[in-house]
Amino acid sequence: MSQSPTPQNALRGIGFMLLAVISWSAMMVLVRALTAEYTSFEILFVRTLVGIALLAPLFRKTGLAGLKTRRMPLQLLRGLLAYGGMLGLFIGISEIPLADVVALSFTQPIFIVLMAAVLLGEKFGTVRALATAGGFIGVLVIVRPGFQEIGFGAAMVLGGALSYAGSNVCIKRLMTTETSAATTAWVNIIMCPLAAIPTAIYWVTPTMTDLALMAGVGVTGTMGVWFVSRAYAWAEMSTVVPFDFLRLPFVATAGWLLFSETTDVWTVGGAAVIFASTWMLAASERRRKKSAASDDAAGG
């Protein structure tokens, strides 16, 4: 639940979002550096092991009882979707410039809105329809079908964003009965063997330096999730979401300096359209919550 919308709380929320942006940007750079030598499966396998290790202290008092769940089928589905989302992201990072990956990953909230309407029966009003249309227009600007081939990398990132969106819809259902700690632990536990099997087939023994980089993927990825959850706890989504756009210049600069990648105006323009649509959704959700709170107060 968000804290009261004071300027101080808003600044704290923005601060946590900036930390999330830095963490996720670092994770993408690390993955990009590793995919030249290792498969996305191996990187993901080590990432899940690190995630489990980081989460283990949360269950020091409860032990395995803390993992008890009443909705294992939904946990499994969420784990499968999260696995597909992360794998799509990692493969995309290995195939296309980092800036393109970030720009296309901004579609995730758009997919969540569509799935929530179809699967959860949430109202799909005018604002959501406009935001969804805007998001897909942004995708068309980036991939420019008819002017260039829609490549494998772009398809994997979009597929990963869709899969991640499905995972987030599952989270919305799980949070009605399960704890966040157990749900986060289960997703790593489920992804670990899924990544382990192809990792064993295509195993490349990493150097100590590369193993440290793989561990860094796990640390930065886990930290990014935690930081963004704290950002949403301290401030309204519409307040902190605009700062997520900083991922684009951060990774574009890193891609240019470290990997000699270039970013064109189509990627920047398309990302801006997608992100504006995402912000529209966040602002609409804030107004909806305020209206509902006012109605409850009036009724009380």
C-alpha positions as CSV (number, residue, x, y, z in Angstrom):
1,M,0.0,0.0,0.0
2,S,1.3,3.4,-0.9
3,Q,2.2,5.9,1.9
4,S,0.4,9.2,2.1
5,P,1.2,11.4,-1.0
6,T,3.5,14.0,0.8
7,P,6.4,15.6,-1.0
8,Q,8.9,13.8,1.2
9,N,7.3,10.4,0.5
10,A,7.2,11.2,-3.2
11,L,11.0,12.0,-3.1
12,R,11.6,8.7,-1.4
13,G,9.6,6.9,-4.0
14,I,11.5,8.6,-6.8
15,G,14.8,7.7,-5.1
16,F,13.9,4.0,-4.9
17,M,12.8,4.1,-8.6
18,L,16.2,5.6,-9.6
19,L,17.9,2.8,-7.7
20,A,15.7,0.3,-9.5
21,V,16.7,1.9,-12.9
22,I,20.4,1.7,-12.0
23,S,20.0,-1.9,-10.9
24,W,18.1,-3.1,-14.0
25,S,20.4,-1.1,-16.3
26,A,23.4,-2.8,-14.7
27,M,21.8,-6.2,-15.1
28,M,21.2,-5.7,-18.8
29,V,24.8,-4.6,-19.4
30,L,26.1,-7.7,-17.5
31,V,23.8,-10.0,-19.5
32,R,25.0,-8.3,-22.8
33,A,28.6,-8.9,-21.8
34,L,28.0,-12.5,-20.9
35,T,26.0,-13.7,-23.9
36,A,29.0,-13.6,-26.2
37,E,30.3,-16.7,-24.4
38,Y,27.4,-18.3,-22.5
39,T,23.8,-19.2,-23.3
40,S,20.9,-17.3,-21.9
41,F,19.9,-20.6,-20.1
42,E,23.2,-20.7,-18.2
43,I,23.0,-17.0,-17.2
44,L,19.4,-17.5,-16.1
45,F,20.3,-20.6,-14.1
46,V,22.9,-18.8,-12.1
47,R,20.6,-15.8,-11.7
48,T,17.9,-18.0,-10.1
49,L,20.4,-19.7,-7.8
50,V,21.6,-16.3,-6.6
51,G,17.9,-15.2,-6.2
52,I,17.2,-18.2,-4.0
53,A,20.3,-17.5,-1.9
54,L,19.3,-13.9,-1.4
55,L,15.8,-14.8,-0.3
56,A,16.8,-17.6,2.0
57,P,17.3,-15.4,5.1
58,L,13.6,-14.4,4.9
59,F,12.7,-17.9,5.9
60,R,15.3,-18.3,8.7
61,K,12.6,-18.3,11.4
62,T,9.8,-20.1,9.5
63,G,11.9,-22.6,7.6
64,L,10.1,-24.6,4.9
65,A,6.8,-23.8,6.5
66,G,7.2,-20.2,5.1
67,L,6.9,-21.7,1.6
68,K,3.5,-23.2,2.2
69,T,1.1,-22.2,-0.5
70,R,-2.6,-22.9,-1.1
71,R,-2.3,-22.2,-4.9
72,M,0.5,-24.3,-6.3
73,P,-1.0,-24.6,-9.8
74,L,-1.1,-20.8,-10.0
75,Q,2.5,-20.6,-8.6
76,L,3.6,-23.0,-11.3
77,L,1.9,-21.0,-14.0
78,R,3.5,-17.8,-12.7
79,G,6.9,-19.5,-12.6
80,L,6.6,-20.7,-16.2
81,L,5.5,-17.3,-17.4
82,A,8.3,-15.5,-15.5
83,Y,10.8,-18.0,-17.0
84,G,9.5,-17.3,-20.5
85,G,9.7,-13.5,-19.8
86,M,13.2,-13.5,-18.5
87,L,14.5,-15.9,-21.2
88,G,12.9,-13.7,-23.9
89,L,14.6,-10.7,-22.4
90,F,18.0,-12.3,-22.1
91,I,17.9,-13.7,-25.7
92,G,16.8,-10.3,-26.9
93,I,19.7,-8.7,-25.2
94,S,22.1,-11.0,-27.1
95,E,20.5,-10.2,-30.4
96,I,19.6,-6.5,-30.7
97,P,21.0,-3.2,-29.3
98,L,20.3,-2.6,-25.6
99,A,18.3,0.6,-26.3
100,D,15.9,-1.4,-28.6
101,V,15.5,-4.0,-25.8
102,V,14.5,-1.4,-23.3
103,A,12.2,0.5,-25.7
104,L,10.3,-2.7,-26.5
105,S,10.2,-3.9,-22.9
106,F,8.2,-0.7,-22.1
107,T,5.2,-2.6,-23.6
108,Q,4.8,-4.8,-20.6
109,P,2.2,-2.6,-18.8
110,I,0.2,-2.4,-22.0
111,F,0.0,-6.2,-22.2
112,I,-1.0,-6.3,-18.5
113,V,-3.9,-4.0,-19.1
114,L,-5.1,-6.2,-22.0
115,M,-4.8,-9.4,-20.0
116,A,-6.5,-7.9,-16.9
117,A,-9.4,-7.0,-19.1
118,V,-9.7,-10.4,-20.7
119,L,-8.7,-12.7,-17.8
120,L,-9.8,-10.7,-14.7
121,G,-12.7,-8.9,-16.2
122,E,-11.3,-5.5,-15.4
123,K,-13.0,-2.5,-17.1
124,F,-11.4,-1.5,-20.4
125,G,-12.4,2.1,-20.6
126,T,-11.4,4.9,-23.0
127,V,-8.1,5.8,-21.4
128,R,-7.0,2.2,-21.3
129,A,-8.0,1.8,-25.0
130,L,-6.1,4.9,-26.0
131,A,-3.0,3.9,-24.0
132,T,-3.0,0.4,-25.5
133,A,-3.3,1.8,-29.0
134,G,-0.6,4.3,-28.3
135,G,1.7,1.5,-27.0
136,F,1.3,-0.6,-30.1
137,I,1.8,2.4,-32.4
138,G,5.1,3.0,-30.5
139,V,6.1,-0.7,-31.2
140,L,5.4,-0.2,-34.9
141,V,7.6,2.9,-34.9
142,I,10.5,0.9,-33.5
143,V,10.2,-2.2,-35.6
144,R,8.9,-0.5,-38.8
145,P,7.4,-3.5,-40.5
146,G,7.5,-3.2,-44.2
147,F,10.6,-1.0,-44.0
148,Q,12.7,-3.6,-42.3
149,E,12.4,-7.2,-41.3
150,I,11.0,-7.8,-37.8
151,G,14.0,-9.7,-36.4
152,F,14.2,-12.6,-34.0
153,G,15.6,-10.4,-31.2
154,A,12.7,-8.0,-31.3
155,A,10.2,-10.8,-31.4
156,M,11.8,-12.4,-28.3
157,V,11.7,-9.2,-26.3
158,L,8.1,-8.6,-27.2
159,G,7.3,-12.2,-26.4
160,G,9.1,-11.9,-23.1
161,A,7.2,-8.7,-22.3
162,L,3.9,-10.6,-23.0
163,S,5.0,-13.5,-20.8
164,Y,6.1,-11.2,-18.0
165,A,2.7,-9.5,-18.2
166,G,1.0,-12.8,-17.7
167,S,3.2,-13.4,-14.7
168,N,2.2,-10.1,-13.2
169,V,-1.5,-10.9,-13.7
170,C,-0.8,-14.2,-11.8
171,I,0.8,-12.2,-9.0
172,K,-2.3,-10.0,-8.7
173,R,-4.3,-13.2,-8.0
174,L,-1.7,-14.8,-5.8
175,M,-1.4,-11.7,-3.5
176,T,-5.0,-12.2,-2.4
177,T,-4.0,-15.3,-0.4
178,E,-0.2,-15.7,-0.5
179,T,2.7,-13.8,1.0
180,S,5.1,-11.8,-1.3
181,A,8.1,-13.6,0.2
182,A,6.7,-17.1,-0.6
183,T,5.6,-16.1,-4.1
184,T,9.0,-14.5,-4.9
185,A,10.8,-17.6,-3.6
186,W,8.6,-20.0,-5.5
187,V,9.2,-18.2,-8.8
188,N,12.9,-18.7,-8.4
189,I,12.5,-22.3,-7.2
190,I,10.4,-23.1,-10.3
191,M,12.6,-21.3,-12.8
192,C,15.8,-23.0,-11.5
193,P,15.2,-26.5,-12.8
194,L,13.7,-25.2,-16.0
195,A,16.9,-23.4,-16.7
196,A,19.1,-26.2,-15.3
197,I,18.2,-28.8,-17.9
198,P,19.2,-26.8,-21.1
199,T,22.2,-25.4,-19.1
200,A,23.5,-28.9,-18.5
201,I,23.2,-29.7,-22.2
202,Y,25.0,-26.5,-23.4
203,W,27.2,-26.0,-20.3
204,V,30.3,-23.8,-20.7
205,T,32.5,-23.7,-17.6
206,P,32.7,-20.0,-16.6
207,T,35.9,-18.3,-15.4
208,M,35.8,-16.9,-11.9
209,T,35.4,-13.4,-13.3
210,D,32.4,-14.5,-15.5
211,L,30.9,-16.4,-12.6
212,A,31.1,-13.2,-10.6
213,L,29.4,-11.3,-13.4
214,M,26.6,-14.0,-13.5
215,A,26.1,-13.6,-9.8
216,G,25.9,-9.9,-10.4
217,V,23.0,-10.5,-12.8
218,G,21.2,-12.2,-9.9
219,V,22.0,-9.5,-7.4
220,T,21.1,-6.6,-9.6
221,G,17.9,-8.3,-10.9
222,T,16.7,-9.1,-7.4
223,M,17.6,-5.6,-6.1
224,G,15.7,-4.0,-9.0
225,V,12.5,-5.9,-8.1
226,W,12.9,-4.9,-4.4
227,F,13.7,-1.2,-5.2
228,V,10.7,-0.8,-7.5
229,S,8.4,-2.4,-4.9
230,R,9.6,0.1,-2.3
231,A,9.1,2.9,-4.8
232,Y,5.5,1.9,-5.3
233,A,5.1,1.6,-1.5
234,W,6.2,5.2,-0.9
235,A,4.6,7.1,-3.8
236,E,1.9,6.9,-6.5
237,M,2.8,5.0,-9.6
238,S,2.2,8.0,-11.8
239,T,4.8,9.9,-9.7
240,V,7.6,7.3,-10.1
241,V,6.9,5.7,-13.4
242,P,8.2,8.6,-15.6
243,F,11.7,8.0,-14.0
244,D,11.7,4.5,-15.4
245,F,12.2,6.1,-18.8
246,L,15.8,6.9,-17.7
247,R,16.6,3.2,-18.4
248,L,16.7,4.2,-22.1
249,P,19.5,6.8,-22.0
250,F,21.4,4.8,-19.3
251,V,21.6,1.6,-21.4
252,A,21.9,3.4,-24.7
253,T,25.0,5.2,-23.3
254,A,26.4,1.9,-21.9
255,G,25.7,0.1,-25.2
256,W,27.6,2.9,-27.1
257,L,30.6,3.0,-24.7
258,L,31.0,-0.7,-24.0
259,F,29.7,-2.4,-27.1
260,S,29.8,0.2,-29.9
261,E,26.0,0.1,-30.3
262,T,24.1,3.0,-31.9
263,T,20.6,4.2,-31.3
264,D,18.4,5.7,-34.0
265,V,15.6,8.3,-33.8
266,W,13.0,5.6,-34.5
267,T,13.9,3.7,-31.3
268,V,13.8,6.9,-29.2
269,G,10.6,8.1,-30.7
270,G,8.8,4.8,-30.4
271,A,10.0,4.4,-26.8
272,A,8.6,7.9,-26.0
273,V,5.2,7.0,-27.5
274,I,5.1,3.7,-25.6
275,F,6.2,5.3,-22.3
276,A,3.7,8.1,-22.6
277,S,1.0,5.5,-22.9
278,T,2.3,3.8,-19.8
279,W,2.3,7.0,-17.9
280,M,-1.3,7.6,-19.1
281,L,-2.3,4.3,-17.6
282,A,-0.6,5.1,-14.3
283,A,-2.2,8.5,-14.0
284,S,-5.6,7.1,-14.9
285,E,-5.2,4.4,-12.1
286,R,-4.3,7.1,-9.6
287,R,-7.5,9.1,-10.5
288,R,-9.6,5.9,-10.3
289,K,-8.3,5.1,-6.8
290,K,-8.9,8.6,-5.6
291,S,-12.4,8.6,-6.9
292,A,-13.1,5.2,-5.3
293,A,-11.7,6.5,-2.0
294,S,-13.9,9.6,-2.2
295,D,-17.0,7.4,-2.9
296,D,-16.2,5.2,0.1
297,A,-15.7,8.3,2.3
298,A,-19.0,9.7,1.2
299,G,-20.8,6.4,1.7
300,G,-19.3,6.1,5.2
